[in-house]
Amino acid sequence: MNIAIIGAGNIGWHLARVFIKAGHPVKQIWSRDHQKAVELALEIGANSLENLAQLNSKVDLVVLAVADDAIASVAAQLVLEKHQILVHTSGSTSMDVLKNYGHRIGVFYPLQTFSKYTSVDFSDIPLCIEASDDETASALMNLASKLSSKAQLIDSDQRLKLHIAAVFACNFTNHFYTIAQQILFSSRTNFEMIRPLIAQTAQKVMQGAPYDLQTGPARRNDLTTMAKHLEIL
Protein backbone atom coordinates (compact mmCIF):
# COMPACT_ATOMS: atom_id res chain seq x y z
CA MET A 1 0.00 0.00 0.00
CA ASN A 2 1.14 3.55 -0.74
CA ILE A 3 0.54 5.61 2.38
CA ALA A 4 0.14 9.27 3.32
CA ILE A 5 0.44 10.28 6.95
CA ILE A 6 -1.40 13.38 8.11
CA GLY A 7 0.37 14.49 11.28
CA ALA A 8 4.04 14.42 12.18
CA GLY A 9 3.79 13.96 15.94
CA ASN A 10 4.69 10.94 18.05
CA ILE A 11 2.34 8.41 16.43
CA GLY A 12 3.00 9.65 12.91
CA TRP A 13 6.75 9.45 13.51
CA HIS A 14 6.55 5.81 14.66
CA LEU A 15 4.00 4.65 12.10
CA ALA A 16 6.02 6.07 9.22
CA ARG A 17 8.99 3.93 10.18
CA VAL A 18 7.10 0.73 10.84
CA PHE A 19 5.11 1.00 7.60
CA ILE A 20 8.31 1.42 5.59
CA LYS A 21 9.99 -1.44 7.45
CA ALA A 22 7.05 -3.69 6.52
CA GLY A 23 7.41 -2.78 2.84
CA HIS A 24 4.64 -0.17 2.57
CA PRO A 25 6.12 3.12 1.28
CA VAL A 26 5.08 6.36 2.93
CA LYS A 27 4.79 8.77 0.03
CA GLN A 28 3.53 11.97 1.63
CA ILE A 29 3.60 13.73 5.01
CA TRP A 30 1.48 16.69 6.11
CA SER A 31 1.52 18.54 9.42
CA ARG A 32 -0.14 21.68 10.70
CA ASP A 33 3.43 22.72 11.48
CA HIS A 34 4.90 22.41 7.99
CA GLN A 35 8.47 22.33 9.27
CA LYS A 36 7.71 19.12 11.17
CA ALA A 37 6.36 17.58 7.96
CA VAL A 38 9.53 18.61 6.15
CA GLU A 39 11.77 17.11 8.83
CA LEU A 40 9.92 13.78 8.93
CA ALA A 41 9.69 13.59 5.14
CA LEU A 42 13.44 14.14 4.83
CA GLU A 43 14.11 11.40 7.39
CA ILE A 44 12.05 8.77 5.57
CA GLY A 45 12.39 9.85 1.96
CA ALA A 46 8.82 11.09 1.49
CA ASN A 47 7.35 14.31 0.09
CA SER A 48 6.09 16.98 2.47
CA LEU A 49 2.77 18.66 1.69
CA GLU A 50 2.18 22.35 2.22
CA ASN A 51 -1.58 21.84 1.97
CA LEU A 52 -3.91 18.86 1.88
CA ALA A 53 -5.07 19.61 -1.67
CA GLN A 54 -1.70 18.18 -2.78
CA LEU A 55 -2.64 14.69 -1.62
CA ASN A 56 -1.78 12.19 -4.35
CA SER A 57 -4.75 10.26 -5.76
CA LYS A 58 -2.49 7.20 -6.10
CA VAL A 59 -2.14 6.93 -2.31
CA ASP A 60 -4.03 3.86 -1.05
CA LEU A 61 -4.20 4.69 2.66
CA VAL A 62 -4.48 8.08 4.38
CA VAL A 63 -3.65 7.95 8.08
CA LEU A 64 -4.90 10.79 10.30
CA ALA A 65 -2.38 10.86 13.14
CA VAL A 66 -3.64 14.11 14.62
CA ALA A 67 -5.13 15.20 17.94
CA ASP A 68 -8.63 13.83 18.61
CA ASP A 69 -10.31 17.23 18.44
CA ALA A 70 -8.68 17.93 15.05
CA ILE A 71 -9.75 14.71 13.28
CA ALA A 72 -13.00 16.02 11.80
CA SER A 73 -11.66 19.44 10.79
CA VAL A 74 -8.61 17.94 9.06
CA ALA A 75 -10.63 15.19 7.38
CA ALA A 76 -13.01 17.84 6.02
CA GLN A 77 -10.13 19.32 4.02
CA LEU A 78 -9.48 16.08 2.14
CA VAL A 79 -10.84 15.19 -1.28
CA LEU A 80 -10.50 11.42 -1.64
CA GLU A 81 -11.03 8.96 -4.46
CA LYS A 82 -13.39 6.05 -3.91
CA HIS A 83 -10.54 3.54 -3.63
CA GLN A 84 -8.67 5.46 -0.94
CA ILE A 85 -8.98 4.34 2.68
CA LEU A 86 -9.14 7.01 5.39
CA VAL A 87 -8.35 6.03 8.99
CA HIS A 88 -7.67 7.78 12.26
CA THR A 89 -5.45 6.50 15.07
CA SER A 90 -7.47 7.60 18.10
CA GLY A 91 -8.41 5.30 20.93
CA SER A 92 -11.35 7.37 22.18
CA THR A 93 -12.92 8.67 18.95
CA SER A 94 -15.65 6.79 17.10
CA MET A 95 -15.05 5.70 13.52
CA ASP A 96 -18.25 7.57 12.60
CA VAL A 97 -16.39 10.90 12.83
CA LEU A 98 -15.03 10.06 9.36
CA LYS A 99 -18.26 8.91 7.71
CA ASN A 100 -18.81 12.16 5.77
CA TYR A 101 -15.25 12.37 4.49
CA GLY A 102 -14.48 9.08 2.74
CA HIS A 103 -16.06 6.13 0.96
CA ARG A 104 -13.84 3.65 2.81
CA ILE A 105 -13.10 4.57 6.40
CA GLY A 106 -11.65 2.91 9.47
CA VAL A 107 -9.52 3.06 12.58
CA PHE A 108 -5.91 1.97 12.99
CA TYR A 109 -5.22 2.32 16.73
CA PRO A 110 -1.94 1.10 18.25
CA LEU A 111 -2.45 0.52 21.98
CA GLN A 112 0.86 1.86 23.24
CA THR A 113 2.49 5.00 24.61
CA PHE A 114 4.76 6.74 22.09
CA SER A 115 7.56 9.25 22.43
CA LYS A 116 9.66 10.43 19.53
CA TYR A 117 13.09 8.81 19.24
CA THR A 118 12.16 6.12 21.79
CA SER A 119 11.98 2.88 19.82
CA VAL A 120 9.19 0.37 20.42
CA ASP A 121 8.69 -3.20 19.22
CA PHE A 122 5.56 -3.05 17.08
CA SER A 123 5.43 -6.83 16.76
CA ASP A 124 4.05 -7.01 20.32
CA ILE A 125 1.74 -3.96 20.21
CA PRO A 126 -2.03 -4.60 20.02
CA LEU A 127 -3.35 -2.99 16.83
CA CYS A 128 -7.08 -2.31 17.06
CA ILE A 129 -8.76 -2.26 13.66
CA GLU A 130 -12.24 -1.10 12.69
CA ALA A 131 -13.63 -0.57 9.20
CA SER A 132 -16.73 0.54 7.36
CA ASP A 133 -16.97 -2.60 5.22
CA ASP A 134 -15.52 -6.08 4.88
CA GLU A 135 -13.16 -5.22 2.03
CA THR A 136 -11.63 -2.33 3.96
CA ALA A 137 -11.41 -4.45 7.12
CA SER A 138 -9.53 -7.13 5.19
CA ALA A 139 -7.08 -4.58 3.76
CA LEU A 140 -6.40 -2.99 7.14
CA MET A 141 -6.06 -6.34 8.92
CA ASN A 142 -3.64 -7.51 6.24
CA LEU A 143 -1.53 -4.41 6.80
CA ALA A 144 -1.76 -4.61 10.60
CA SER A 145 -0.79 -8.29 10.67
CA LYS A 146 2.46 -7.43 8.92
CA LEU A 147 3.30 -5.02 11.71
CA SER A 148 2.09 -6.90 14.78
CA SER A 149 1.16 -10.39 15.95
CA LYS A 150 -1.65 -8.81 18.00
CA ALA A 151 -3.87 -7.21 15.34
CA GLN A 152 -7.59 -7.66 15.88
CA LEU A 153 -10.95 -6.18 14.98
CA ILE A 154 -12.25 -3.93 17.78
CA ASP A 155 -15.36 -1.76 17.49
CA SER A 156 -15.61 1.85 18.70
CA ASP A 157 -17.28 1.02 22.04
CA GLN A 158 -14.67 -1.62 22.89
CA ARG A 159 -11.86 0.69 21.83
CA LEU A 160 -13.10 3.53 24.03
CA LYS A 161 -13.09 1.25 27.09
CA LEU A 162 -9.63 0.01 26.12
CA HIS A 163 -8.49 3.62 26.00
CA ILE A 164 -9.94 4.38 29.44
CA ALA A 165 -8.15 1.33 30.85
CA ALA A 166 -4.93 2.45 29.16
CA VAL A 167 -5.19 5.89 30.75
CA PHE A 168 -5.46 4.32 34.20
CA ALA A 169 -2.63 1.86 33.53
CA CYS A 170 -0.25 4.30 31.87
CA ASN A 171 -1.01 8.01 32.19
CA PHE A 172 -2.38 8.02 35.73
CA THR A 173 0.41 5.72 36.87
CA ASN A 174 3.04 7.98 35.33
CA HIS A 175 1.48 10.95 37.13
CA PHE A 176 1.81 9.04 40.41
CA TYR A 177 5.50 8.54 39.60
CA THR A 178 5.74 12.31 39.23
CA ILE A 179 4.13 12.83 42.65
CA ALA A 180 6.55 10.29 44.14
CA GLN A 181 9.47 12.17 42.58
CA GLN A 182 8.26 15.45 44.09
CA ILE A 183 7.89 13.91 47.55
CA LEU A 184 11.41 12.50 47.35
CA PHE A 185 12.80 15.79 46.08
CA SER A 186 11.26 17.60 49.07
CA SER A 187 13.29 15.38 51.40
CA ARG A 188 16.47 15.56 49.26
CA THR A 189 16.16 11.87 48.32
CA ASN A 190 16.98 10.61 44.83
CA PHE A 191 14.22 9.11 42.65
CA GLU A 192 16.66 6.31 41.82
CA MET A 193 15.79 4.85 45.23
CA ILE A 194 12.38 3.65 44.06
CA ARG A 195 13.16 2.65 40.46
CA PRO A 196 13.69 -1.01 41.51
CA LEU A 197 10.29 -0.94 43.25
CA ILE A 198 8.62 0.39 40.10
CA ALA A 199 10.33 -2.27 37.98
CA GLN A 200 9.31 -5.09 40.34
CA THR A 201 5.70 -3.90 40.47
CA ALA A 202 5.52 -3.80 36.67
CA GLN A 203 7.11 -7.23 36.40
CA LYS A 204 4.65 -8.79 38.88
CA VAL A 205 1.58 -7.44 37.11
CA MET A 206 2.69 -9.23 33.94
CA GLN A 207 2.34 -12.54 35.77
CA GLY A 208 -0.94 -12.29 37.67
CA ALA A 209 -4.13 -10.38 38.43
CA PRO A 210 -3.40 -6.85 39.75
CA TYR A 211 -6.00 -7.13 42.52
CA ASP A 212 -4.34 -10.26 43.92
CA LEU A 213 -0.91 -8.64 43.85
CA GLN A 214 -1.82 -5.49 45.77
CA THR A 215 0.37 -4.83 48.84
CA GLY A 216 0.91 -1.92 51.21
CA PRO A 217 -0.81 -0.30 54.18
CA ALA A 218 -4.25 -0.10 52.54
CA ARG A 219 -4.25 -3.83 51.77
CA ARG A 220 -3.22 -4.54 55.39
CA ASN A 221 -5.74 -2.04 56.74
CA ASP A 222 -2.81 -0.35 58.50
CA LEU A 223 -4.64 2.79 59.63
CA THR A 224 -1.71 4.05 61.71
CA THR A 225 0.66 4.17 58.73
CA MET A 226 -1.99 5.70 56.49
CA ALA A 227 -2.63 8.43 59.07
CA LYS A 228 1.12 9.25 59.11
CA HIS A 229 1.16 9.48 55.29
CA LEU A 230 -1.90 11.73 55.23
CA GLU A 231 -0.37 14.03 57.82
CA ILE A 232 2.78 14.48 55.72
CA LEU A 233 0.82 14.99 52.51
WOLIN-V888996 format. One record per pair of residues at least 24 apart in sequence whose C-alpha atoms are under 7 Angstrom apart, sorted by the first residue. I is the first residue (numbers start at 1). J is the second residue. Records with the same first field share a line. If there is no record, write none. Layout:
I: J + J
//
This chain:
1: 25 + 60 + 61
2: 26 + 27 + 59 + 60 + 61
3: 27 + 59 + 60 + 61 + 62
4: 28 + 29 + 59 + 61 + 62 + 63
5: 29 + 30 + 62 + 63 + 64 + 65
6: 30 + 31 + 63 + 64 + 65 + 66
7: 31 + 64 + 65 + 66
8: 36 + 37 + 40
10: 114 + 115 + 116
11: 65 + 114
12: 65
13: 116
18: 147
22: 146 + 147
52: 77 + 78
53: 78
57: 81
59: 84
60: 84 + 85
61: 85 + 86
62: 86 + 87
63: 87 + 88
64: 88 + 89
65: 89
68: 93
72: 97 + 98
75: 101
76: 101
91: 159 + 160 + 163
92: 159 + 160 + 163
94: 156
95: 156
104: 132 + 136
105: 131 + 132
106: 130 + 131 + 132
107: 131
122: 147 + 148
123: 147 + 148 + 149
124: 148 + 149 + 150
125: 150
126: 150 + 151
127: 151 + 152
128: 152 + 153 + 154
129: 153 + 154
130: 154 + 155
//
